[in-house]
């Protein structure tokens, strides 16, 4: 049987690819100032919907409470730190979003917010994958693991709607081809 954390780790893989693409976009803006603004908008929407609303929603709504119930303190512990980082990430997403106004890109604002977000999220994912989730796997009972997986699935469908996950994977694939020059998934 699969641990609930494995679903979140799998999502981290997609988020990390998205971060590498975002990094290429920021580099392109920094070097030439020329980029399709719709690409930036779609990338920011990917992080808004998938990384924050769906993925962080699963962590905040289900995984972290299950860890607390199993004995990991919320206050002053690793969960509190992860929640702070989620909020910090939201701030950078908002800054990236607001760097586009009336179809024009405020390049420096976008670059700075993107770099801050990329750095934060890479470290954040590393902490969750290497420390928090393995600990959660040990303390959350197996019957609750299965329950978490079911809750994740219901939540994802409710929050994103049917077929959205697939559309986001296609967006990542298209951006990989365009920005990373790698057609393979």
C-alpha positions, 0 to 999 in steps of 0.5 A, a space after each residue: 500500500 502507498 503512503 499518502 506522502 507519496 502522492 504529495 512527493 509525486 506532485 512535488 516532481 511536477 512542481 519542480 519541473 514547473 520551477 525549472 520552466 519558470 527559471 528559464 522564463 525569468 532568465 529569458 526576461 532578464 536577458 532579452 526582455 522578450 517573452 510571451 506574456 501569456 506563458 508567464 500568466 499560464 505558469 503563474 496560474 499553474 502555481 496558483 492552482 496546482 502548487 498552492 490551491 491543490 497541493 498545499 490544500 492537501 497538506 494543510 487540510 489533511 496531511 498536517 492535521 493527520 500528523 498533528 493527530 499522530 503527535 507532531 506539534 503544530 506550534 513552533 515545530 516543522 508544520 508551523 514552518 511549512 505553513 509560514 513558507 506556504 504563506 511566503 510562496 503565496 506572496 511571491 505568486 501574487 507579486 508575479 501576478 501583479 507584475 503583469 498589468 494591461 498586457 505589459 510585463 514589469 520585468 524586474 518585479 517578475 524576475 525578483 518574485 520568480 527567483 524568490 519563489 523558486 528558491 523558497 519552493 526548492 528548499 521547501 520541497 527538499 525539507 518535506 521530502 527528506 524530513 517531514 514526510 518520512 517522519 509522517 510515514 512513521 507516525 500516521 497509522 496505515 489505515 489513516 494513510 489509505 483514508 488520506 489518499 481517498 481524501 486527497 482524490 476527492 479534494 483534488 476533484 472538488 478544488 480543480 475539477 475533472 480533467 484539470 490535472 491532465 490539462 496542467 500536465 499537458 501545459 507542463 509538457 508543452 512548456 518543457 518542449 518550449 523552454 527546456 527543449 525536452 519533449 519527453 515526460 
